[in-house]
Amino acid sequence: MRKYDKLIFELSKPGRKAYNLPELDVEDKDVKSLIPEEFLSDEELNFPELFEVDVVRHYTNLSDKNYGVDTGFYPLGSCTMKYNPKINEVAARIDGFANLHPYQAEETIQGALRLMYELDESLAEIAGMDKMSLQPAAGAHGELTGIMVIKSYHEKNGDHHRNKLIVPDSAHGTNPATAAMAGYKIVEVKSNKNGLVDIEALKAVVGDDTAGLMLTNPNTLGIFEKEIKQIAEVVHGAGGQLYYDGANANAILGHARPGDMGFDVVHFNVHKTFSTPHGGGGPGAGPIGVKKHLEEFLPVPVVRKDGERYYLDYDLPNSLGKVKDFFGHFGILVRTFAYVLTMGKDGLRRASSIAVLNANYMASILKEHYYLPIDTIFKHEFVLGGLKDTLSEVSTLDIAKRLLDLGYHPPTVYFPLIINQAIMIEPTETESKETLDEFIEAMIQIAGEAEEDPQLVKDAPHNTIVSRPDETRAARNPILKYEG
Amino acid sequence: MMHPYIPTTHEDEQEMLKVIGRESIEELFSDIPEEFRLSRELNLPGAKSELEVSSYLNSLAKQNRSLSEMTCFLGAGAYDHYIPTIVDELISRSEFYTSYTPYQPEISQGTLQYIFEYQTLICNLTGMDVANASLYDGGTAVTEAALMAVSHSRKDEIIVSKAVKPEARQILKTYAHMQGLTVVEVDLKDGVTDLEELDSKVSDNTAAVIVQSPNFFGIIEDLKATGEIAHKGKKTVFIASVDPISLAILKKPVDLGVDVVVGDAQGMGIPLSFGGPYLGFIASKNDYLRKLPGRIVGETVDKNGKRSFVLTLTAREQHIRREKATSNICSNQGLNSLAATIYMVTMGKEGLKEVALQSTKKAHYALEKLIASGKYKPLFDKPFFKEFAVTSDVDVNKIQESLLEENIIGGYNLGKDYPQYENAVLYAVTEKRTKEEIDKLSSVLEGI
């Protein structure tokens, strides 16, 4: 393949254009007669001048420098990089969905509202909750909205002294960051040797200042928090609310529901669990679900049905307010709904069954070749602790980089923080046994190389277009835009 | 049961269970306490074929009336601008949309480079020193900027003009309440921020002054004068929310004393899609770099000295800093920032200006046409960009219904958020509207 190393700005040539607009068909008045000169810029815009083929070739070449789920296996733990169905993409682009203005009259958007209503009901059933809000823009935004619901609930009860949120030490960084953003102090609770919430440690930190606990279940080690009933009792007993971080929901669809386990609020990452694309970082969506006692605090508007009419309800006097422009990432919700319809109750359950089977299969082979700090039944993912030889000069980062040479996107590395040299592997259900076996072979090969030819692994990757870009240099001397 | 997205056969299953040392998949769920194992099926329909799914979704879509069958004069933060065909074609390459956050730079140079290009274009447009990789939308971007200002100034009062988009102000109030911050609103005077009132409110407690220009009524605010007042506060950060397309013809925020610029770039290549996903942007002067929320891409070299791009300054972010992070945001609007990047370079130096100029000229033509008979009057007499408000004695619901009968989506009913402007309607006119469509709008309005 041709080497391509240009920035779009380096293709610019004065006089070229890549667009065509119709001729202005109203009187062509001088803009200075319409807008006072003091407001008008007298500088030319510093944008490139290109023709259409330039733009198309440039971004096609850039796409070739990327690796996606459609390229190959992407076992990035905690991110659920499952296949993104193509019908979802087509659905979001249907004229009657893509070309709707959010403020159109209610009678012209009945189909869109109905889709949202039906998706709301489906997700609530899957989560075991009573009502959803489809508005949050992402998982972290769902967390924030959910925690705001909890805060509004405590405030209405006059419990202003409840100013602490409990977060396990294995939690995603977004949990403590979210809690801080919602104005809470964070109390970290330690995991026990089995990687689970230590009930005694939890009991020691709850009190009448507890607003709630944020928990991922299965947790970031891929292990189900078996003592969830006791955890819920301790938190509820102290007057707190229980928040379910749905990052790992792909493990339990149709097998268990957060609502049944005692959770009061849940968010889903639809770009993980419900197959909408990760888009190179977004946009996703992070709908939340709540139990009945929290419904009145949801952000406005909520979607409701009255007879045959669907409408947006802004009349929630105790609502926490608004968290998002308009009604959420509708285009992503269309994809989510397409997935729920396609999979149905049986397909969703099957997805989790196979996601869990795949993770356990990989763990049981790889533990012979790598260090597995906690050996138990896993759910959809598992965490290795680097090489068995803890004195090896080959680090987890080196192993990840060597996987690039062998054609894979590496797993998540160095997370969760509580496992040294962590390698977090999440295969998902959309990968065949053959793919898993090939990846396992690659991992075994690298473990062997680490012993026999460690330098080969430490110098990896060898055959990517760039190798180990200097991150320290980037941070010390930030170059954040092209300056010619 | 086999499914097109799940390849595991019965034979695979048996082989894998044997390796694990289990009898059945059910055993792998035995760690979930029995009382929480769902003993029934989910109350949802069964799996559907592609044809059935497609047919159902199309039937729902047909219950909507889209912009392809109607003419849109509605804006208020979401705009019907032209989107070049190549935008969707290129963002549909699955190497872009099926990838995730560029954690492994060696196989993510495509994503990292377009973010770097996006940051450059946003900086060039606003005149700012730095831009991040994007935020959820314009409304949350206003709030993120305000929280940056609070962190920078260590003060807890945020002043916001009532001419800022109502939903953005509601989001700001929600977040501010959670953190115990005070939001002070400044009233309007003739459709713009009342600068005298602002002057009386700015103090050493002021973390931020936030205005929007063109403001919610489409009017161009005097940012220079506003900034001079804002900066009377010690360490007060002057934040402006802008329409990025307007910057092709209006003075750059940086030249008007603005410290942090935010906005929504939906109009630059992103479909209306019933309100989302859109594209929030944020750009600032260098002084605020380490307070910026979210991802930032930087240029560096790899071990062989080759130009490459990486995520940088991550010490601001949640996965490193946890509760001390500048924000809890852990994603960006990746694919939408790609759409906006492709839009900006496709329209290029002349194209964006032409979009801005055509929108301005058509909007001014529309206002002239609408008020010609005297039945409708301009609500304000101030310089505007592509949106303007008119008022009349005609009931606003009557106006909207009459327009809808003629397949026209009318403007935004200002009375919803500003009771003093009952029966006033805010119309948006983009380069896509034709003279014929504007004339029809005018004649239907006349006929009511």
Interface residues (C-beta under 8 A of the other chain):
Chain A: D5 L7 I8 F9 R16 K17 A18 Y19 L21 P22 L24 D25 V26 E27 D28 K29 V31 L34 I35 P36 F39 L40 S41 E43 E44 L45 N46 F47 P48 E49 L50 E52 V55 V56 Y59 T60 L62 S63 D64 K65 N66 Y67 G68 V69 D70 T71 Y74 L76 C79 M81 K82 Y83 N84 P85 I87 E89 V90 A91 A92 R93 I94 D95 G96 F97 A98 N99 L100 H101 P102 Y103 Q104 A105 T108 I109 Q110 G111 A112 R114 L115 S122 E125 I126 A137 A138 G139 A140 H141 E143 L144 M148 K151 H172 G173 T174 P176 A177 T178 A179 A180 M181 A182 G183 I186 I223 F224 K226 I228 K229 I252 G254 H255 A256 R257 D260 M261 S275 P277 H278 G279 G280 G281 G282 P283 G284 A285 P299 L320 G321 K322 V323 K324 D325 F326 F327 G328 H329 F330 G331 I332 V334 F337 A338 V340 L341 T342 M343 G344 K345 D346 G347 L348 R349 R350 A351 S353 I354 V356 L357 N358 N360 Y361 S364 I365 T376 I377 K379 A400 K401 L404 H409 P410 T412 F415 E429 T430 E431 S432 K433 P461 T464 I465 V466 S467 R468 P469 D470 E471 R473 A474 A475 P478 I479 L480 K481 Y482
Chain B: M1 H3 Y5 I6 P7 T8 D12 E13 E15 M16 L17 V19 I20 G21 R22 I25 L28 F29 S30 D31 I32 P33 E35 F36 R37 L38 E41 L42 N43 L44 P45 G46 A47 K48 E50 E52 V53 S54 Y56 L57 N58 S59 L60 A61 K62 Q63 N64 R65 S66 L67 S68 M70 C72 L74 A76 G77 A78 D80 Y82 P84 I86 D88 E89 L90 S92 R93 S94 E95 F96 Y97 T98 S99 Y100 T101 P102 Y103 Q104 P105 E106 I107 S108 Q109 G110 T111 Q113 Y114 F116 E117 Q119 T120 L121 C123 N124 L125 V130 A131 A133 S134 Y136 D137 G138 G139 T140 L147 E167 A168 Q170 I171 K173 T174 Y175 H177 M178 Q179 G180 I220 L247 A248 I249 L250 K251 K252 D264 P271 L272 S273 F274 G275 G276 P277 Y278 L289 R295 I296 V297 G298 E299 T300 V301 D302 K303 N304 K306 R307 S308 F309 V310 T312 L313 T314 A315 E317 Q318 H319 I320 R321 R322 E323 K324 A325 S327 N328 I329 C330 S331 N332 Q333 G334 L335 N336 L338 T341 I342 M344 V345 T346 M347 G348 K349 E350 G351 L352 K353 E354 V355 L357 Q358 T360 K361 K362 H364 Y365 P383 F384 F385 Q400 L404 I409 Y412 E431 T434 K435 E436 I438
